[in-house]
């Protein structure tokens, strides 16, 4: 029987706080467990459906094709840059030779 005039002992207060924290932790664990089960069920349903795999494979194929197109464009741009640089060097040489005369 607790006396309202007598404050709780530090050990009792710490125990009460610990009990509260453990209760909250248990509730959070239950929430995380529920979310994990939901995620696993969703993952299984995506893996089981042929449409889920097909759309992912289609998207990957599209991305690979786009990657190849971008690589080709990059190679073409590099070639054009080299050609332009060679023309600029040639023109500089011509002006240097023409300027000396």
BELUR-V166793 format. One record per backbone hydrogen bond with DSSP energy under -1.0 kcal/mol. NH is the residue of the N-H (numbers start at 1). CO is the residue of the C=O. Records with the same first field share a line. If there is no record, write none. Layout:
NH=CO / CO
This chain:
6=3
13=9
14=10
15=11
16=12
17=13
18=14
19=15
20=16
21=17
22=18
23=19
24=20
25=21
26=22
27=23
28=24
29=25
30=26
31=27
32=28
33=29
34=30
35=31
36=32
37=33
38=34
39=35
40=36
41=37
42=38
43=39
44=40
45=41
46=42
47=43
48=44
49=45
53=49
54=50
55=51
56=52
57=53
58=54
59=55
60=56
61=57
62=58
63=59
64=60
65=61
66=62
67=63
68=64
69=65
70=66
71=67
72=68
73=69
74=70
75=71
76=72
77=73
78=74
79=75
80=76
81=77
82=78
83=79
84=80
85=81
86=82
87=83
88=84
89=85
90=86
91=87
92=88
93=89
94=90
95=91
96=92
97=93
98=94
99=95
100=96
